């Protein structure tokens, strides 16, 4: 689950370790549930709020 503490929305991309975009989301609500791909692996979440970009590494076993 992802919580948005800002009043505006943000864009979220799920990428594989090679940088290929698997999913894109435009999040406007305060709380959203995002499902990762079912396959084991390393995924990168890229979160952009329009002024900053954040990255989070997720390991799925």
mmCIF file of the N, C-alpha and C atoms, coordinates in Angstrom:
data_MODEL
# 
_entry.id   MODEL 
# 
loop_
_atom_site.group_PDB 
_atom_site.id 
_atom_site.type_symbol 
_atom_site.label_atom_id 
_atom_site.label_alt_id 
_atom_site.label_comp_id 
_atom_site.label_asym_id 
_atom_site.label_entity_id 
_atom_site.label_seq_id 
_atom_site.pdbx_PDB_ins_code 
_atom_site.Cartn_x 
_atom_site.Cartn_y 
_atom_site.Cartn_z 
_atom_site.occupancy 
_atom_site.B_iso_or_equiv 
_atom_site.pdbx_formal_charge 
_atom_site.auth_seq_id 
_atom_site.auth_comp_id 
_atom_site.auth_asym_id 
_atom_site.auth_atom_id 
_atom_site.pdbx_PDB_model_num 
ATOM 1   N N  . UNK A 1 1  ? 0.844  -1.169  0.000   1.00 0.00 ? 1  UNK A N  1 
ATOM 2   C CA . UNK A 1 1  ? 0.000  0.000   0.000   1.00 0.00 ? 1  UNK A CA 1 
ATOM 3   C C  . UNK A 1 1  ? 0.893  1.236   0.000   1.00 0.00 ? 1  UNK A C  1 
ATOM 4   N N  . UNK A 1 2  ? 0.504  2.221   -0.760  1.00 0.00 ? 2  UNK A N  1 
ATOM 5   C CA . UNK A 1 2  ? 1.254  3.462   -0.866  1.00 0.00 ? 2  UNK A CA 1 
ATOM 6   C C  . UNK A 1 2  ? 0.376  4.592   -0.354  1.00 0.00 ? 2  UNK A C  1 
ATOM 7   N N  . UNK A 1 3  ? 0.927  5.403   0.537   1.00 0.00 ? 3  UNK A N  1 
ATOM 8   C CA . UNK A 1 3  ? 0.183  6.540   1.074   1.00 0.00 ? 3  UNK A CA 1 
ATOM 9   C C  . UNK A 1 3  ? 0.751  7.817   0.506   1.00 0.00 ? 3  UNK A C  1 
ATOM 10  N N  . UNK A 1 4  ? -0.125 8.692   0.048   1.00 0.00 ? 4  UNK A N  1 
ATOM 11  C CA . UNK A 1 4  ? 0.244  9.972   -0.541  1.00 0.00 ? 4  UNK A CA 1 
ATOM 12  C C  . UNK A 1 4  ? -0.012 11.059  0.491   1.00 0.00 ? 4  UNK A C  1 
ATOM 13  N N  . UNK A 1 5  ? 1.034  11.704  0.958   1.00 0.00 ? 5  UNK A N  1 
ATOM 14  C CA . UNK A 1 5  ? 0.880  12.744  1.968   1.00 0.00 ? 5  UNK A CA 1 
ATOM 15  C C  . UNK A 1 5  ? 0.713  14.128  1.355   1.00 0.00 ? 5  UNK A C  1 
ATOM 16  N N  . UNK A 1 6  ? 0.793  14.226  0.027   1.00 0.00 ? 6  UNK A N  1 
ATOM 17  C CA . UNK A 1 6  ? 0.605  15.513  -0.632  1.00 0.00 ? 6  UNK A CA 1 
ATOM 18  C C  . UNK A 1 6  ? -0.835 15.638  -1.107  1.00 0.00 ? 6  UNK A C  1 
ATOM 19  N N  . UNK A 1 7  ? -1.258 16.845  -1.392  1.00 0.00 ? 7  UNK A N  1 
ATOM 20  C CA . UNK A 1 7  ? -2.612 17.062  -1.875  1.00 0.00 ? 7  UNK A CA 1 
ATOM 21  C C  . UNK A 1 7  ? -2.738 16.786  -3.369  1.00 0.00 ? 7  UNK A C  1 
ATOM 22  N N  . UNK A 1 8  ? -1.627 16.812  -4.070  1.00 0.00 ? 8  UNK A N  1 
ATOM 23  C CA . UNK A 1 8  ? -1.661 16.542  -5.507  1.00 0.00 ? 8  UNK A CA 1 
ATOM 24  C C  . UNK A 1 8  ? -1.328 15.077  -5.756  1.00 0.00 ? 8  UNK A C  1 
ATOM 25  N N  . UNK A 1 9  ? -1.515 14.628  -6.961  1.00 0.00 ? 9  UNK A N  1 
ATOM 26  C CA . UNK A 1 9  ? -1.231 13.249  -7.318  1.00 0.00 ? 9  UNK A CA 1 
ATOM 27  C C  . UNK A 1 9  ? 0.217  13.050  -7.707  1.00 0.00 ? 9  UNK A C  1 
ATOM 28  N N  . UNK A 1 10 ? 0.500  11.851  -8.162  1.00 0.00 ? 10 UNK A N  1 
ATOM 29  C CA . UNK A 1 10 ? 1.846  11.523  -8.603  1.00 0.00 ? 10 UNK A CA 1 
ATOM 30  C C  . UNK A 1 10 ? 1.773  10.381  -9.604  1.00 0.00 ? 10 UNK A C  1 
ATOM 31  N N  . UNK A 1 11 ? 2.856  10.190  -10.314 1.00 0.00 ? 11 UNK A N  1 
ATOM 32  C CA . UNK A 1 11 ? 2.974  9.086   -11.262 1.00 0.00 ? 11 UNK A CA 1 
ATOM 33  C C  . UNK A 1 11 ? 3.874  8.024   -10.659 1.00 0.00 ? 11 UNK A C  1 
ATOM 34  N N  . UNK A 1 12 ? 3.494  6.766   -10.860 1.00 0.00 ? 12 UNK A N  1 
ATOM 35  C CA . UNK A 1 12 ? 4.274  5.656   -10.349 1.00 0.00 ? 12 UNK A CA 1 
ATOM 36  C C  . UNK A 1 12 ? 4.503  4.672   -11.481 1.00 0.00 ? 12 UNK A C  1 
ATOM 37  N N  . UNK A 1 13 ? 5.743  4.234   -11.650 1.00 0.00 ? 13 UNK A N  1 
ATOM 38  C CA . UNK A 1 13 ? 6.090  3.223   -12.644 1.00 0.00 ? 13 UNK A CA 1 
ATOM 39  C C  . UNK A 1 13 ? 6.729  2.047   -11.934 1.00 0.00 ? 13 UNK A C  1 
ATOM 40  N N  . UNK A 1 14 ? 6.361  0.845   -12.348 1.00 0.00 ? 14 UNK A N  1 
ATOM 41  C CA . UNK A 1 14 ? 7.023  -0.370  -11.887 1.00 0.00 ? 14 UNK A CA 1 
ATOM 42  C C  . UNK A 1 14 ? 7.906  -0.835  -13.031 1.00 0.00 ? 14 UNK A C  1 
ATOM 43  N N  . UNK A 1 15 ? 9.202  -0.982  -12.731 1.00 0.00 ? 15 UNK A N  1 
ATOM 44  C CA . UNK A 1 15 ? 10.171 -1.394  -13.748 1.00 0.00 ? 15 UNK A CA 1 
ATOM 45  C C  . UNK A 1 15 ? 10.868 -2.666  -13.301 1.00 0.00 ? 15 UNK A C  1 
ATOM 46  N N  . UNK A 1 16 ? 11.314 -3.459  -14.276 1.00 0.00 ? 16 UNK A N  1 
ATOM 47  C CA . UNK A 1 16 ? 12.150 -4.601  -13.920 1.00 0.00 ? 16 UNK A CA 1 
ATOM 48  C C  . UNK A 1 16 ? 13.582 -4.105  -13.749 1.00 0.00 ? 16 UNK A C  1 
ATOM 49  N N  . UNK A 1 17 ? 14.473 -4.987  -13.353 1.00 0.00 ? 17 UNK A N  1 
ATOM 50  C CA . UNK A 1 17 ? 15.849 -4.580  -13.062 1.00 0.00 ? 17 UNK A CA 1 
ATOM 51  C C  . UNK A 1 17 ? 16.568 -4.070  -14.306 1.00 0.00 ? 17 UNK A C  1 
ATOM 52  N N  . UNK A 1 18 ? 16.088 -4.441  -15.490 1.00 0.00 ? 18 UNK A N  1 
ATOM 53  C CA . UNK A 1 18 ? 16.675 -3.960  -16.742 1.00 0.00 ? 18 UNK A CA 1 
ATOM 54  C C  . UNK A 1 18 ? 16.154 -2.596  -17.163 1.00 0.00 ? 18 UNK A C  1 
ATOM 55  N N  . UNK A 1 19 ? 15.218 -2.010  -16.392 1.00 0.00 ? 19 UNK A N  1 
ATOM 56  C CA . UNK A 1 19 ? 14.688 -0.692  -16.699 1.00 0.00 ? 19 UNK A CA 1 
ATOM 57  C C  . UNK A 1 19 ? 13.443 -0.704  -17.563 1.00 0.00 ? 19 UNK A C  1 
ATOM 58  N N  . UNK A 1 20 ? 12.958 -1.886  -17.955 1.00 0.00 ? 20 UNK A N  1 
ATOM 59  C CA . UNK A 1 20 ? 11.747 -1.988  -18.768 1.00 0.00 ? 20 UNK A CA 1 
ATOM 60  C C  . UNK A 1 20 ? 10.524 -1.673  -17.913 1.00 0.00 ? 20 UNK A C  1 
ATOM 61  N N  . UNK A 1 21 ? 9.672  -0.778  -18.392 1.00 0.00 ? 21 UNK A N  1 
ATOM 62  C CA . UNK A 1 21 ? 8.468  -0.404  -17.663 1.00 0.00 ? 21 UNK A CA 1 
ATOM 63  C C  . UNK A 1 21 ? 7.438  -1.525  -17.789 1.00 0.00 ? 21 UNK A C  1 
ATOM 64  N N  . UNK A 1 22 ? 6.996  -2.041  -16.640 1.00 0.00 ? 22 UNK A N  1 
ATOM 65  C CA . UNK A 1 22 ? 6.000  -3.097  -16.605 1.00 0.00 ? 22 UNK A CA 1 
ATOM 66  C C  . UNK A 1 22 ? 4.596  -2.548  -16.408 1.00 0.00 ? 22 UNK A C  1 
ATOM 67  N N  . UNK A 1 23 ? 4.470  -1.482  -15.619 1.00 0.00 ? 23 UNK A N  1 
ATOM 68  C CA . UNK A 1 23 ? 3.175  -0.855  -15.341 1.00 0.00 ? 23 UNK A CA 1 
ATOM 69  C C  . UNK A 1 23 ? 3.370  0.619   -15.051 1.00 0.00 ? 23 UNK A C  1 
ATOM 70  N N  . UNK A 1 24 ? 2.394  1.423   -15.410 1.00 0.00 ? 24 UNK A N  1 
ATOM 71  C CA . UNK A 1 24 ? 2.346  2.849   -15.090 1.00 0.00 ? 24 UNK A CA 1 
ATOM 72  C C  . UNK A 1 24 ? 1.033  3.155   -14.397 1.00 0.00 ? 24 UNK A C  1 
ATOM 73  N N  . UNK A 1 25 ? 1.085  4.032   -13.411 1.00 0.00 ? 25 UNK A N  1 
ATOM 74  C CA . UNK A 1 25 ? -0.116 4.434   -12.689 1.00 0.00 ? 25 UNK A CA 1 
ATOM 75  C C  . UNK A 1 25 ? -0.086 5.942   -12.475 1.00 0.00 ? 25 UNK A C  1 
ATOM 76  N N  . UNK A 1 26 ? -1.236 6.579   -12.596 1.00 0.00 ? 26 UNK A N  1 
ATOM 77  C CA . UNK A 1 26 ? -1.400 7.982   -12.246 1.00 0.00 ? 26 UNK A CA 1 
ATOM 78  C C  . UNK A 1 26 ? -2.260 7.993   -10.990 1.00 0.00 ? 26 UNK A C  1 
ATOM 79  N N  . UNK A 1 27 ? -1.646 8.261   -9.848  1.00 0.00 ? 27 UNK A N  1 
ATOM 80  C CA . UNK A 1 27 ? -2.295 8.147   -8.543  1.00 0.00 ? 27 UNK A CA 1 
ATOM 81  C C  . UNK A 1 27 ? -2.797 9.525   -8.113  1.00 0.00 ? 27 UNK A C  1 
ATOM 82  N N  . UNK A 1 28 ? -4.068 9.600   -7.801  1.00 0.00 ? 28 UNK A N  1 
ATOM 83  C CA . UNK A 1 28 ? -4.635 10.875  -7.346  1.00 0.00 ? 28 UNK A CA 1 
ATOM 84  C C  . UNK A 1 28 ? -5.220 10.781  -5.933  1.00 0.00 ? 28 UNK A C  1 
ATOM 85  N N  . UNK A 1 29 ? -5.455 9.580   -5.438  1.00 0.00 ? 29 UNK A N  1 
ATOM 86  C CA . UNK A 1 29 ? -6.040 9.424   -4.107  1.00 0.00 ? 29 UNK A CA 1 
ATOM 87  C C  . UNK A 1 29 ? -4.959 9.422   -3.031  1.00 0.00 ? 29 UNK A C  1 
ATOM 88  N N  . UNK A 1 30 ? -5.369 9.525   -1.778  1.00 0.00 ? 30 UNK A N  1 
ATOM 89  C CA . UNK A 1 30 ? -4.421 9.560   -0.662  1.00 0.00 ? 30 UNK A CA 1 
ATOM 90  C C  . UNK A 1 30 ? -3.786 8.203   -0.395  1.00 0.00 ? 30 UNK A C  1 
ATOM 91  N N  . UNK A 1 31 ? -4.515 7.116   -0.629  1.00 0.00 ? 31 UNK A N  1 
ATOM 92  C CA . UNK A 1 31 ? -4.004 5.776   -0.383  1.00 0.00 ? 31 UNK A CA 1 
ATOM 93  C C  . UNK A 1 31 ? -4.339 4.895   -1.574  1.00 0.00 ? 31 UNK A C  1 
ATOM 94  N N  . UNK A 1 32 ? -3.349 4.163   -2.059  1.00 0.00 ? 32 UNK A N  1 
ATOM 95  C CA . UNK A 1 32 ? -3.556 3.277   -3.203  1.00 0.00 ? 32 UNK A CA 1 
ATOM 96  C C  . UNK A 1 32 ? -2.861 1.960   -2.951  1.00 0.00 ? 32 UNK A C  1 
ATOM 97  N N  . UNK A 1 33 ? -3.446 0.895   -3.451  1.00 0.00 ? 33 UNK A N  1 
ATOM 98  C CA . UNK A 1 33 ? -2.815 -0.410  -3.379  1.00 0.00 ? 33 UNK A CA 1 
ATOM 99  C C  . UNK A 1 33 ? -2.364 -0.785  -4.774  1.00 0.00 ? 33 UNK A C  1 
ATOM 100 N N  . UNK A 1 34 ? -1.082 -1.066  -4.902  1.00 0.00 ? 34 UNK A N  1 
ATOM 101 C CA . UNK A 1 34 ? -0.472 -1.420  -6.185  1.00 0.00 ? 34 UNK A CA 1 
ATOM 102 C C  . UNK A 1 34 ? -0.021 -2.869  -6.097  1.00 0.00 ? 34 UNK A C  1 
ATOM 103 N N  . UNK A 1 35 ? -0.382 -3.679  -7.072  1.00 0.00 ? 35 UNK A N  1 
ATOM 104 C CA . UNK A 1 35 ? 0.038  -5.073  -7.090  1.00 0.00 ? 35 UNK A CA 1 
ATOM 105 C C  . UNK A 1 35 ? 1.267  -5.235  -7.967  1.00 0.00 ? 35 UNK A C  1 
ATOM 106 N N  . UNK A 1 36 ? 2.299  -5.854  -7.403  1.00 0.00 ? 36 UNK A N  1 
ATOM 107 C CA . UNK A 1 36 ? 3.506  -6.153  -8.159  1.00 0.00 ? 36 UNK A CA 1 
ATOM 108 C C  . UNK A 1 36 ? 3.269  -7.371  -9.038  1.00 0.00 ? 36 UNK A C  1 
ATOM 109 N N  . UNK A 1 37 ? 4.079  -7.550  -10.060 1.00 0.00 ? 37 UNK A N  1 
ATOM 110 C CA . UNK A 1 37 ? 3.989  -8.776  -10.856 1.00 0.00 ? 37 UNK A CA 1 
ATOM 111 C C  . UNK A 1 37 ? 4.184  -9.998  -9.956  1.00 0.00 ? 37 UNK A C  1 
ATOM 112 N N  . UNK A 1 38 ? 3.571  -11.116 -10.333 1.00 0.00 ? 38 UNK A N  1 
ATOM 113 C CA . UNK A 1 38 ? 3.620  -12.320 -9.503  1.00 0.00 ? 38 UNK A CA 1 
ATOM 114 C C  . UNK A 1 38 ? 4.982  -13.001 -9.514  1.00 0.00 ? 38 UNK A C  1 
ATOM 115 N N  . UNK A 1 39 ? 5.773  -12.782 -10.537 1.00 0.00 ? 39 UNK A N  1 
ATOM 116 C CA . UNK A 1 39 ? 7.068  -13.460 -10.665 1.00 0.00 ? 39 UNK A CA 1 
ATOM 117 C C  . UNK A 1 39 ? 8.064  -12.942 -9.630  1.00 0.00 ? 39 UNK A C  1 
ATOM 118 N N  . UNK A 1 40 ? 8.885  -13.848 -9.126  1.00 0.00 ? 40 UNK A N  1 
ATOM 119 C CA . UNK A 1 40 ? 9.978  -13.456 -8.235  1.00 0.00 ? 40 UNK A CA 1 
ATOM 120 C C  . UNK A 1 40 ? 10.961 -12.589 -9.002  1.00 0.00 ? 40 UNK A C  1 
ATOM 121 N N  . UNK A 1 41 ? 11.592 -11.667 -8.305  1.00 0.00 ? 41 UNK A N  1 
ATOM 122 C CA . UNK A 1 41 ? 12.585 -10.828 -8.950  1.00 0.00 ? 41 UNK A CA 1 
ATOM 123 C C  . UNK A 1 41 ? 12.777 -9.522  -8.220  1.00 0.00 ? 41 UNK A C  1 
ATOM 124 N N  . UNK A 1 42 ? 13.561 -8.664  -8.831  1.00 0.00 ? 42 UNK A N  1 
ATOM 125 C CA . UNK A 1 42 ? 13.833 -7.335  -8.282  1.00 0.00 ? 42 UNK A CA 1 
ATOM 126 C C  . UNK A 1 42 ? 13.090 -6.326  -9.142  1.00 0.00 ? 42 UNK A C  1 
ATOM 127 N N  . UNK A 1 43 ? 12.347 -5.455  -8.496  1.00 0.00 ? 43 UNK A N  1 
ATOM 128 C CA . UNK A 1 43 ? 11.562 -4.437  -9.192  1.00 0.00 ? 43 UNK A CA 1 
ATOM 129 C C  . UNK A 1 43 ? 11.942 -3.066  -8.647  1.00 0.00 ? 43 UNK A C  1 
ATOM 130 N N  . UNK A 1 44 ? 11.834 -2.064  -9.482  1.00 0.00 ? 44 UNK A N  1 
ATOM 131 C CA . UNK A 1 44 ? 12.106 -0.687  -9.094  1.00 0.00 ? 44 UNK A CA 1 
ATOM 132 C C  . UNK A 1 44 ? 10.805 0.104   -9.199  1.00 0.00 ? 44 UNK A C  1 
ATOM 133 N N  . UNK A 1 45 ? 10.425 0.768   -8.115  1.00 0.00 ? 45 UNK A N  1 
ATOM 134 C CA . UNK A 1 45 ? 9.299  1.695   -8.147  1.00 0.00 ? 45 UNK A CA 1 
ATOM 135 C C  . UNK A 1 45 ? 9.869  3.083   -8.383  1.00 0.00 ? 45 UNK A C  1 
ATOM 136 N N  . UNK A 1 46 ? 9.372  3.761   -9.392  1.00 0.00 ? 46 UNK A N  1 
ATOM 137 C CA . UNK A 1 46 ? 9.775  5.137   -9.675  1.00 0.00 ? 46 UNK A CA 1 
ATOM 138 C C  . UNK A 1 46 ? 8.559  6.014   -9.416  1.00 0.00 ? 46 UNK A C  1 
ATOM 139 N N  . UNK A 1 47 ? 8.690  6.914   -8.463  1.00 0.00 ? 47 UNK A N  1 
ATOM 140 C CA . UNK A 1 47 ? 7.581  7.778   -8.051  1.00 0.00 ? 47 UNK A CA 1 
ATOM 141 C C  . UNK A 1 47 ? 7.959  9.219   -8.373  1.00 0.00 ? 47 UNK A C  1 
ATOM 142 N N  . UNK A 1 48 ? 7.109  9.883   -9.156  1.00 0.00 ? 48 UNK A N  1 
ATOM 143 C CA . UNK A 1 48 ? 7.372  11.263  -9.574  1.00 0.00 ? 48 UNK A CA 1 
ATOM 144 C C  . UNK A 1 48 ? 6.167  12.115  -9.197  1.00 0.00 ? 48 UNK A C  1 
ATOM 145 N N  . UNK A 1 49 ? 6.405  13.146  -8.380  1.00 0.00 ? 49 UNK A N  1 
ATOM 146 C CA . UNK A 1 49 ? 5.311  14.022  -7.959  1.00 0.00 ? 49 UNK A CA 1 
ATOM 147 C C  . UNK A 1 49 ? 5.271  15.334  -8.742  1.00 0.00 ? 49 UNK A C  1 
ATOM 148 N N  . UNK A 1 50 ? 6.038  15.399  -9.827  1.00 0.00 ? 50 UNK A N  1 
ATOM 149 C CA . UNK A 1 50 ? 6.062  16.611  -10.640 1.00 0.00 ? 50 UNK A CA 1 
ATOM 150 C C  . UNK A 1 50 ? 7.264  17.489  -10.366 1.00 0.00 ? 50 UNK A C  1 
ATOM 151 N N  . UNK A 1 51 ? 7.795  17.418  -9.150  1.00 0.00 ? 51 UNK A N  1 
ATOM 152 C CA . UNK A 1 51 ? 8.974  18.217  -8.820  1.00 0.00 ? 51 UNK A CA 1 
ATOM 153 C C  . UNK A 1 51 ? 10.163 17.351  -8.396  1.00 0.00 ? 51 UNK A C  1 
ATOM 154 N N  . UNK A 1 52 ? 9.894  16.136  -7.921  1.00 0.00 ? 52 UNK A N  1 
ATOM 155 C CA . UNK A 1 52 ? 10.951 15.231  -7.475  1.00 0.00 ? 52 UNK A CA 1 
ATOM 156 C C  . UNK A 1 52 ? 10.645 13.819  -7.947  1.00 0.00 ? 52 UNK A C  1 
ATOM 157 N N  . UNK A 1 53 ? 11.702 13.027  -8.108  1.00 0.00 ? 53 UNK A N  1 
ATOM 158 C CA . UNK A 1 53 ? 11.552 11.620  -8.455  1.00 0.00 ? 53 UNK A CA 1 
ATOM 159 C C  . UNK A 1 53 ? 12.240 10.788  -7.389  1.00 0.00 ? 53 UNK A C  1 
ATOM 160 N N  . UNK A 1 54 ? 11.531 9.773   -6.911  1.00 0.00 ? 54 UNK A N  1 
ATOM 161 C CA . UNK A 1 54 ? 12.047 8.873   -5.892  1.00 0.00 ? 54 UNK A CA 1 
ATOM 162 C C  . UNK A 1 54 ? 12.079 7.460   -6.460  1.00 0.00 ? 54 UNK A C  1 
ATOM 163 N N  . UNK A 1 55 ? 13.035 6.657   -6.002  1.00 0.00 ? 55 UNK A N  1 
ATOM 164 C CA . UNK A 1 55 ? 13.163 5.278   -6.433  1.00 0.00 ? 55 UNK A CA 1 
ATOM 165 C C  . UNK A 1 55 ? 13.159 4.374   -5.214  1.00 0.00 ? 55 UNK A C  1 
ATOM 166 N N  . UNK A 1 56 ? 12.521 3.222   -5.340  1.00 0.00 ? 56 UNK A N  1 
ATOM 167 C CA . UNK A 1 56 ? 12.477 2.238   -4.268  1.00 0.00 ? 56 UNK A CA 1 
ATOM 168 C C  . UNK A 1 56 ? 12.685 0.865   -4.866  1.00 0.00 ? 56 UNK A C  1 
ATOM 169 N N  . UNK A 1 57 ? 13.646 0.116   -4.351  1.00 0.00 ? 57 UNK A N  1 
ATOM 170 C CA . UNK A 1 57 ? 13.910 -1.235  -4.823  1.00 0.00 ? 57 UNK A CA 1 
ATOM 171 C C  . UNK A 1 57 ? 13.045 -2.215  -4.026  1.00 0.00 ? 57 UNK A C  1 
ATOM 172 N N  . UNK A 1 58 ? 12.364 -3.111  -4.726  1.00 0.00 ? 58 UNK A N  1 
ATOM 173 C CA . UNK A 1 58 ? 11.515 -4.129  -4.109  1.00 0.00 ? 58 UNK A CA 1 
ATOM 174 C C  . UNK A 1 58 ? 12.029 -5.498  -4.545  1.00 0.00 ? 58 UNK A C  1 
ATOM 175 N N  . UNK A 1 59 ? 12.257 -6.386  -3.586  1.00 0.00 ? 59 UNK A N  1 
ATOM 176 C CA . UNK A 1 59 ? 12.668 -7.755  -3.889  1.00 0.00 ? 59 UNK A CA 1 
ATOM 177 C C  . UNK A 1 59 ? 11.490 -8.666  -3.578  1.00 0.00 ? 59 UNK A C  1 
ATOM 178 N N  . UNK A 1 60 ? 11.061 -9.400  -4.589  1.00 0.00 ? 60 UNK A N  1 
ATOM 179 C CA . UNK A 1 60 ? 9.938  -10.332 -4.420  1.00 0.00 ? 60 UNK A CA 1 
ATOM 180 C C  . UNK A 1 60 ? 10.476 -11.748 -4.521  1.00 0.00 ? 60 UNK A C  1 
ATOM 181 N N  . UNK A 1 61 ? 10.283 -12.527 -3.453  1.00 0.00 ? 61 UNK A N  1 
ATOM 182 C CA . UNK A 1 61 ? 10.751 -13.922 -3.427  1.00 0.00 ? 61 UNK A CA 1 
ATOM 183 C C  . UNK A 1 61 ? 9.660  -14.866 -3.852  1.00 0.00 ? 61 UNK A C  1 
# 
